Amino acid sequence: DAITIAAAIGNADQHAKNLAVIYAPEGARLAPLYNLVSTMVYDDLSRVSALRVGGAAHVDEIGAEACIAEARSWGMPERLARERLRTSITSIHGAIDGVLLAAEHEGWATPIIEEIANLVRGWPKRAA
């Protein structure tokens, strides 16, 4: 899911140091995501991904198939990878309008927020 979110927002700066594990008595789990930046909306930032995803080295190339290939490389069965990706995409796309409403209501709506929302709406098709 973390890789999918980074791909959807166009984050070329997603790398291993932006992922952490929390160890608790009930077991290990991925920590909440942090340092998520939509680098694609800034012309002066590189589009070369800090983390290859499914062999893709450029953030514009990281689409659904690259995410599935990455999950498969970790040993996840393809059917499960596709199912998980569909669920993530549905959740991400479903959150966009709420984020835009919150931005407007809380006074931090800017043209760049709308640009990021449009970028997310276009993923994974923009990378196909």
Steps between C-alpha positions, in 0.01 A plus 500: 500500500785741579651452156157544338437826686845633409439411135153654497619836635807503275759473777843441347656536846350184650788294635569241769573762769142625457364165612509374856375203699336520841566206729220448751395208723238399242763491224684714250317737266584775257512841669270777376634654181704817522706729275259465209565767239350535156831574330339483153326834543828685552681560171840537666489159675625180343257243365755223546362280774716451809353150524455278196151353488456188293812599309369849417757770577296806400194614697307542173548127431367375833149381427285207601714237328820629660335488845379145434845394378652646817254313723572179310875552554429495874321167464140624492281289270386694192129457576549647848720781365234598245224485762700710745584753228133533400402558864775760544410687180132506599589637846742760364262624233214499751692730736574776248176696531516487881854634498401783266200588720718498812758719326230750407336493844828530691645772276792317342350446156747609234537438127773246576258296716264481202792406274594215734136386512489491120827309493355241738174476303704416190698220662563223402394591144756780474779246542359247253 
